[in-house]
């Protein structure tokens, strides 16, 4: 098993993968053994670029190869989330307090029958579905929502070749204000 790259502030280097289809829907995967949903993601190994990690995770988590997708864009900066205290493993060294992620927007070029959730040693997902553009923000665990929103806001135009769909009514205005403040930092 490869060692995690954890920076001096306690953030693990990671890639996030957003896969869109020709209908501008996004692939959302269900975590094995629970109700949680998320985009594929995974750690960047030592000596690996973020793009190499993205292709490795793409294959391990959803069974897709380079030839199945087209890269439409990547976030310009790391996007970070901090874990709530109850999720931090206090007995690990170095201590990981969250993740910093480079996000990629991919467009599926092949048939979605190529998606397979059992390619990795330990599969993380047991189901997947295509969902409307903003739906993943509502479905992901609460502490990842701002990162999902930021990644979709930045990378969405590449999938749509224009502006992304309007922010849904269920998105609280105070979250938008927080995203805007964090973007200024």
N, C-alpha and C positions, 0 to 999 in steps of 0.2 A: 504494500500500500504506500502511495506517495505521501510525503510529508506536506502538511499545509504551509502555505506562505502567509505568515501573520506579521503585519507591520508593527512598528514600535508603539503605535497607539492601540493595538489589539484588534485590528480589522483584518479578516482573512480575505485574500485576493480570490476573486470569483468571477465567473462569466454568467450572464443571464441571456437566455435565448428566446426571442419572440418569433414565432413562425406564423406567417400569414398565408392565406390561400388566395385564389383568383377572385373570390367574393369579398375580399378584405375582412375575412373572419380570422380569428386567432386561435391557435391550438392551446388548449388548457388541459393539463394533466392532473389526474387524481392520485394523491399519495397513497401508497399501499397501507392497508390496515386502518385508515381513518377517513374522515370526511373532507380533509384538506385538499385544496386545488392550488396549482401554481404553474408557472412557466418552467421549462427545464432550466437547470442551472447547475453549476459545479465549480469546484476549486481549480485554480491554476497551479499546475505542478512546477517545481523548480526547473528552470531551463526552458520552459514552455512560454510561447507568446500567448496573448489572450485569444488570438484567432485560432491557434493550434488547439488550445484548451476547448474553445467553442466547438470545433469540429469533433474532437474526441468525445465531449459530453453529448453532442448531438447524436452521435452513433450509440453511445452507451445507454442513453436515456430514452431515445425514441427511434433508434434503429436506422436513422437516415445518414446518407453519405454526402460528400461534397457535391456530387453530381445531381443530387435530389433537390438542392436548394440554390438560391442566388442570394448573396449578401447585398442588402439594400442600404445598409448603414450601420454605424456603431456610435455609441454615445461619445461625446467629445471629452468627457471627464468621468472619473469614477463616481458612481452613485453609492451612497452609504446608508446602511441602516444599523441601528444598535439593537441588540437583543434585550428584551425585558429581563430583569434580574433572575426570574425563575427559569429562564432558558440558558443562562450562562453556566457552563460546566466549570465550577470553581476549582476542581482538582486537576485541571489540565495546565500544562506549561508549554509554551507561553499561553497566557490567558487570552482567549478569543472573546471579545465583547460584541462582535457583529461582523458584518461583511462589507467590503467595498467591491463593487461590481462594475465591470465593463459590459454593457448590453449590446446585443446584436439584433438587428431586424433582418429576418430572412423571408424570402418568398419561396413557397413550395413549388418546384417545377414539375415534379413527378406526381404520380397518382398517390393519394393518401393511403392506399393499401400497402404501401412500402413502410408505413409506420409500424414499429414493433417495440413493445415495451420491455422485452426480455433479453436485450443484447448485452447488458452489463453483468458483472459478477453478482451483484446484489441489486436487482431491479428496485427502482424507487416508486414507480407508478404502476397501477393496475387498471387504469381506464383513461380515456382521453376524449375530448369533444371539441368541435369548432364552436366558437362563441362570438357574439358581437364585440366590437372593438374595445369598449370600456368595461365590459363584464369582468375581466380578470381583476380589476382594481377592487371590485366588490367581493370577489370570491377568495382572494388571497388572505392569509392571516394578517391581522390588524397592523402589526409592526412593519410589514413590507409594503403597505399601501402607498405611501408617499414615493417610494422608489419606483413602484410600478407606474404610478401616475407620471412621474418625471420621465421615465424611459419611453412610455407611450407618447407623451407630448413631444419629445424630441424626435423620435424615430417614426412616428405615425405618418408624417407627410411623405416619407419615402415609399410607404406601402400604397398610399392613396394618390400619389403624384399631385397632391393639392393639400388643402387643409384637412386636418382630421375631423371626425364628427364632433359636434358640439359636446361639451362636458355635460354629462347627464344630470338631471335634477336632483338625484340622490346624493351627489357629491357636495358635502358641506362647504360653504364659502370659507370657513376658517381654515380648512385643509388647503384650499387654493392659496390663501394668503400665506400660509406657512411655506408652501412650495415656492411661491414667489420670493419670499424672504431668503430661503435657503439657496435659491438660484443666484441671488445677489452676492453671496459670500464667496 
